């Protein structure tokens, strides 16, 4: 596998309600969601961003698909089908639609999928589980995870709440039934390191542990939370396979949290599920940390894919950022992880795509 991971819409980089800055959309302003890009991206301004994928029409998408194949040599494309909002005209959740998305205004995705498969790409539908659900969470704050201070989370839905579950499950069935052409499915666990404290989670813990959550240690609560998150994701995998019985299934890692709790998490990830490990910044002296993580995720018998970055603003890491990414991939391949996917996200930057291309750098 040698692929690219692109947001069909804005993904977790803002919402149409916040009006993410995008030169293809008239009248937008910078989004509050992306106010902090982290220390590695200081000086990056959204106003400097090149094209946003959420503004592409069919013709533009086809041109970029061609570029991924020629000259980059891609054989796989992951399309993120949900996120903060839904980049398609959902009949089930109109309150969560990305209102100004090109595929919402004039639906072209069926033709794009036909074109991509016709060019030989293997297509994966990428889903968030109950995370990255800002629009739906804003409309239905009663089914979000609850923070320790009692406030609802702005992004994550609770996977024990019936309506949180219904949202995640319905999106999977709606997308896979609506759009033909996907042959693989992958899921992104909720990015919520703090266990939910809602009544549904407390009841589920008590039923499983035989004691109230108030009598549990932090470790017991964390283990329960992540085991139940991944058990629920396995349920979503089963739903996907009921529609696409032969689909390969994947899960992304949550760096940090997965290393910490992998002994628990691995028990809930079927051996047939591929683990996609993100690591955008382990350059130079940090590469041994990357290899250690990859070996940890392989230790339970799963196939592991390394996700590096070809995203916009990598140049903030210095002029040799492309060579640094290629060195990451070399190290992963030497360690035996020979499948590679690049994170692109919602902003297209041809310079970064060329600079980080392992195939171009190695002449393969």
SULRA-V632398 format. One record per residue. N is the residue number from 1. PSI is psi in radians with two decimals (none if undefined). NEAR is the number of other ideal C-beta (glycine too) atoms within 10 Angstrom. D_LAST is the distance of its C-alpha to the last C-alpha in Angstrom with 2 decimals. Layout:
N_PSI_NEAR_D_LAST ; N_PSI_NEAR_D_LAST
This chain:
1_2.29_18_13.82 ; 2_1.76_20_11.75 ; 3_-3.08_23_14.50 ; 4_2.55_23_16.90 ; 5_1.92_25_20.58 ; 6_2.42_25_22.96 ; 7_2.22_25_26.74 ; 8_-0.70_28_28.34 ; 9_-2.53_31_31.27 ; 10_-0.23_30_31.96 ; 11_-2.20_26_31.38 ; 12_0.53_22_33.04 ; 13_0.68_22_32.96 ; 14_3.06_28_36.44 ; 15_2.83_22_38.56 ; 16_-0.41_23_40.12 ; 17_-0.56_15_43.42 ; 18_-0.23_18_42.40 ; 19_1.15_16_40.89 ; 20_2.36_27_37.55 ; 21_2.25_18_37.06 ; 22_2.04_23_35.03 ; 23_-0.25_12_35.48 ; 24_-0.16_15_35.14 ; 25_2.15_16_38.17 ; 26_2.25_7_41.47 ; 27_0.14_6_43.60 ; 28_2.75_19_41.36 ; 29_2.94_12_41.76 ; 30_2.48_15_39.77 ; 31_2.52_20_39.72 ; 32_-0.38_11_41.57 ; 33_-0.62_17_38.99 ; 34_0.59_19_36.42 ; 35_-0.47_8_38.91 ; 36_1.92_8_37.20 ; 37_0.00_14_33.50 ; 38_2.87_9_33.98 ; 39_-0.49_7_34.10 ; 40_-0.20_12_30.41 ; 41_0.40_17_30.82 ; 42_2.40_9_34.19 ; 43_-0.14_8_34.69 ; 44_2.25_16_32.52 ; 45_2.34_12_34.56 ; 46_-0.50_21_33.92 ; 47_-0.34_9_35.44 ; 48_-0.07_10_32.44 ; 49_2.48_20_29.96 ; 50_-2.62_12_28.00 ; 51_2.45_18_28.01 ; 52_2.34_25_29.05 ; 53_-0.45_27_27.66 ; 54_-0.23_27_31.25 ; 55_-0.03_19_32.31 ; 56_2.46_22_29.82 ; 57_-3.10_14_31.29 ; 58_-0.76_17_29.64 ; 59_-0.74_8_28.46 ; 60_-0.75_15_26.75 ; 61_-0.77_22_25.09 ; 62_-0.72_17_23.75 ; 63_-0.69_10_22.34 ; 64_-0.59_19_20.54 ; 65_-0.77_20_19.24 ; 66_-0.69_14_17.80 ; 67_-0.67_16_16.12 ; 68_-0.61_23_14.57 ; 69_-0.82_16_13.05 ; 70_1.82_10_12.57 ; 71_0.03_13_10.84 ; 72_-0.35_21_9.93 ; 73_0.42_13_8.70 ; 74_2.55_24_11.64 ; 75_-0.11_13_13.38 ; 76_2.51_20_16.37 ; 77_2.19_25_18.95 ; 78_2.21_28_21.84 ; 79_2.10_25_24.92 ; 80_2.04_25_27.70 ; 81_-0.07_27_30.83 ; 82_-3.02_33_33.45 ; 83_-2.46_29_34.06 ; 84_-0.62_31_36.94 ; 85_3.04_31_37.70 ; 86_2.11_27_36.74 ; 87_0.60_27_34.63 ; 88_2.80_22_36.24 ; 89_1.30_16_39.91 ; 90_2.27_20_40.90 ; 91_-0.37_10_44.21 ; 92_-0.59_13_44.78 ; 93_1.18_20_44.34 ; 94_-0.45_11_45.18 ; 95_-0.19_13_46.06 ; 96_0.13_23_42.44 ; 97_2.48_19_40.77 ; 98_1.70_28_38.75 ; 99_-0.62_12_41.36 ; 100_0.27_22_39.61 ; 101_2.48_24_36.26 ; 102_-0.64_23_35.20 ; 103_-0.28_22_34.71 ; 104_-0.74_19_38.20 ; 105_-0.67_11_39.82 ; 106_1.64_10_38.31 ; 107_2.10_16_36.35 ; 108_-0.09_17_33.14 ; 109_-0.69_21_30.96 ; 110_-0.73_14_31.66 ; 111_-0.64_13_30.36 ; 112_-0.77_22_27.25 ; 113_-0.70_19_26.45 ; 114_-0.74_12_27.04 ; 115_-0.79_17_24.73 ; 116_-0.77_21_21.84 ; 117_-0.60_16_22.32 ; 118_-0.48_10_22.73 ; 119_0.03_15_19.27 ; 120_0.08_9_17.98 ; 121_2.45_21_17.84 ; 122_2.25_17_19.50 ; 123_2.28_20_22.12 ; 124_2.31_26_23.80 ; 125_2.09_26_27.18 ; 126_2.19_26_27.42 ; 127_2.47_23_31.03 ; 128_2.72_25_32.93 ; 129_-1.73_28_35.70 ; 130_0.15_30_38.89 ; 131_3.06_24_37.32 ; 132_0.77_23_36.34 ; 133_0.88_32_39.31 ; 134_-0.84_21_41.07 ; 135_-0.79_22_42.61 ; 136_-0.68_25_43.99 ; 137_-0.65_26_45.11 ; 138_-0.68_17_46.92 ; 139_-0.45_13_48.72 ; 140_1.16_19_49.46 ; 141_-0.22_14_49.79 ; 142_-0.27_11_51.86 ; 143_0.36_23_48.85 ; 144_2.92_26_46.65 ; 145_2.68_28_46.26 ; 146_2.24_22_49.11 ; 147_2.86_17_48.67 ; 148_-0.47_9_51.02 ; 149_0.09_6_53.24 ; 150_-0.03_8_53.76 ; 151_2.57_10_51.76 ; 152_2.53_19_49.34 ; 153_2.52_20_45.64 ; 154_-0.29_15_44.24 ; 155_-0.71_22_40.94 ; 156_2.38_26_41.19 ; 157_2.67_30_43.23 ; 158_2.25_27_44.89 ; 159_-0.05_28_43.46 ; 160_-0.24_23_47.01 ; 161_2.28_22_48.62 ; 162_-0.68_10_49.11 ; 163_-0.52_13_48.08 ; 164_-0.75_28_45.04 ; 165_-0.74_20_43.94 ; 166_-0.66_14_44.86 ; 167_-0.91_22_42.70 ; 168_-0.77_25_39.52 ; 169_-0.69_16_40.28 ; 170_-0.66_15_41.26 ; 171_-0.76_25_38.11 ; 172_-0.86_22_35.98 ; 173_-0.67_15_38.21 ; 174_-0.83_18_38.63 ; 175_-0.84_23_34.95 ; 176_-0.45_21_33.90 ; 177_-0.48_9_36.94 ; 178_-0.63_15_36.64 ; 179_2.07_18_33.00 ; 180_2.60_13_31.41 ; 181_-0.41_18_27.65 ; 182_2.29_23_26.80 ; 183_-0.14_16_25.76 ; 184_2.80_21_25.24 ; 185_2.38_25_27.42 ; 186_2.65_24_27.06 ; 187_2.59_24_29.83 ; 188_2.01_24_30.32 ; 189_2.77_23_33.36 ; 190_2.33_27_36.03 ; 191_1.32_15_35.52 ; 192_1.67_23_39.04 ; 193_-0.32_13_39.55 ; 194_2.10_14_43.33 ; 195_2.55_23_44.86 ; 196_2.50_30_46.84 ; 197_0.36_17_50.62 ; 198_2.96_22_51.76 ; 199_-0.54_12_54.44 ; 200_-0.73_18_52.03 ; 201_-0.68_22_49.95 ; 202_-0.73_17_53.15 ; 203_-0.70_13_54.51 ; 204_-0.68_19_51.36 ; 205_-0.81_23_51.36 ; 206_-0.68_15_55.02 ; 207_-0.70_8_54.63 ; 208_-0.74_11_51.87 ; 209_-0.34_15_53.24 ; 210_0.33_7_56.91 ; 211_2.74_11_57.79 ; 212_2.65_11_57.62 ; 213_-0.40_17_54.63 ; 214_-0.30_8_57.08 ; 215_0.06_9_57.59 ; 216_2.72_17_53.90 ; 217_2.87_8_51.94 ; 218_-0.67_8_48.98 ; 219_-0.73_10_46.73 ; 220_-0.71_14_48.24 ; 221_-0.77_19_47.80 ; 222_-0.78_18_44.17 ; 223_-0.77_18_43.39 ; 224_-0.80_19_45.21 ; 225_-0.85_25_43.55 ; 226_-0.60_24_39.93 ; 227_-0.72_16_40.69 ; 228_-0.61_19_42.35 ; 229_-0.83_26_39.54 ; 230_-0.53_25_37.01 ; 231_-0.69_13_39.56 ; 232_-0.66_22_39.97 ; 233_-0.65_25_36.24 ; 234_-0.65_16_36.31 ; 235_-0.73_14_39.05 ; 236_-0.64_23_36.84 ; 237_-0.72_23_34.13 ; 238_-0.68_11_36.85 ; 239_-0.79_15_37.81 ; 240_-0.73_22_34.28 ; 241_-0.33_16_34.10 ; 242_-0.38_11_37.51 ; 243_-0.72_14_36.00 ; 244_1.44_16_32.54 ; 245_-0.50_7_33.38 ; 246_0.16_7_29.95 ; 247_2.28_18_28.03 ; 248_2.51_17_25.84 ; 249_2.46_22_27.37 ; 250_2.81_23_26.06 ; 251_2.42_25_27.73 ; 252_2.74_23_26.75 ; 253_2.83_22_28.23 ; 254_1.68_21_30.78 ; 255_2.49_16_29.83 ; 256_-1.15_10_32.94 ; 257_-0.69_17_35.01 ; 258_-0.69_23_32.75 ; 259_-0.71_16_32.60 ; 260_-0.74_14_36.38 ; 261_0.36_20_37.26 ; 262_-0.53_19_34.50 ; 263_-0.61_11_37.06 ; 264_-0.81_16_38.89 ; 265_-0.74_25_36.02 ; 266_-0.50_18_34.21 ; 267_-0.39_11_37.37 ; 268_0.02_17_37.02 ; 269_1.93_24_33.32 ; 270_2.57_12_33.01 ; 271_-0.38_9_30.67 ; 272_-0.13_12_29.02 ; 273_2.22_20_28.12 ; 274_2.43_17_24.69 ; 275_2.16_22_24.98 ; 276_1.98_26_22.80 ; 277_2.13_23_23.29 ; 278_2.41_19_23.29 ; 279_1.77_21_23.02 ; 280_-0.35_17_22.53 ; 281_0.19_17_24.26 ; 282_1.31_21_23.75 ; 283_2.74_18_22.45 ; 284_-2.04_8_23.32 ; 285_-0.32_7_26.45 ; 286_-0.09_11_26.14 ; 287_-0.67_18_22.92 ; 288_-0.56_10_25.19 ; 289_-0.70_13_26.88 ; 290_-0.82_21_23.70 ; 291_-0.68_19_23.06 ; 292_-0.72_12_26.74 ; 293_-0.78_22_26.59 ; 294_-0.72_21_23.66 ; 295_-0.67_13_25.60 ; 296_-0.80_18_28.74 ; 297_-0.38_23_27.33 ; 298_-0.30_16_25.98 ; 299_-0.40_12_29.41 ; 300_0.09_15_31.12 ; 301_0.16_9_28.80 ; 302_2.60_18_26.70 ; 303_2.40_17_23.04 ; 304_2.38_23_21.62 ; 305_2.39_24_18.89 ; 306_2.24_25_18.20 ; 307_1.93_20_18.84 ; 308_-3.06_26_17.98 ; 309_2.39_23_19.21 ; 310_0.48_29_17.95 ; 311_2.85_20_21.61 ; 312_2.52_25_24.03 ; 313_0.08_21_25.86 ; 314_-0.46_23_23.18 ; 315_-0.28_16_24.04 ; 316_-0.22_15_27.32 ; 317_-0.03_17_25.63 ; 318_2.89_10_25.37 ; 319_-0.35_8_23.33 ; 320_0.45_13_20.52 ; 321_-0.64_19_20.03 ; 322_-0.78_22_16.37 ; 323_-0.58_14_15.70 ; 324_-0.72_20_18.04 ; 325_-0.76_24_16.19 ; 326_-0.70_20_12.84 ; 327_-0.65_18_15.18 ; 328_-0.86_26_16.68 ; 329_-0.70_22_13.57 ; 330_-0.80_14_12.90 ; 331_-0.74_17_16.57 ; 332_-0.73_26_16.61 ; 333_-0.70_15_13.94 ; 334_-0.59_10_15.90 ; 335_-0.05_17_18.93 ; 336_0.01_11_17.71 ; 337_1.65_21_16.98 ; 338_-0.01_14_13.54 ; 339_2.40_17_14.26 ; 340_2.36_20_13.86 ; 341_2.43_26_15.85 ; 342_2.30_27_16.56 ; 343_2.21_18_20.21 ; 344_-0.73_24_21.06 ; 345_-2.46_22_24.72 ; 346_0.07_26_27.09 ; 347_2.22_22_26.08 ; 348_2.19_22_23.25 ; 349_1.78_19_21.98 ; 350_-0.61_13_19.19 ; 351_-0.78_13_19.09 ; 352_-0.64_23_18.42 ; 353_-0.75_23_15.75 ; 354_-0.77_15_13.77 ; 355_-0.57_21_14.74 ; 356_-0.01_25_13.73 ; 357_2.00_22_10.30 ; 358_-0.68_23_8.20 ; 359_-0.73_15_4.95 ; 360_-0.73_16_6.71 ; 361_-0.61_17_8.03 ; 362_0.00_11_5.55 ; 363_0.54_5_3.78 ; 364_none_9_0.00
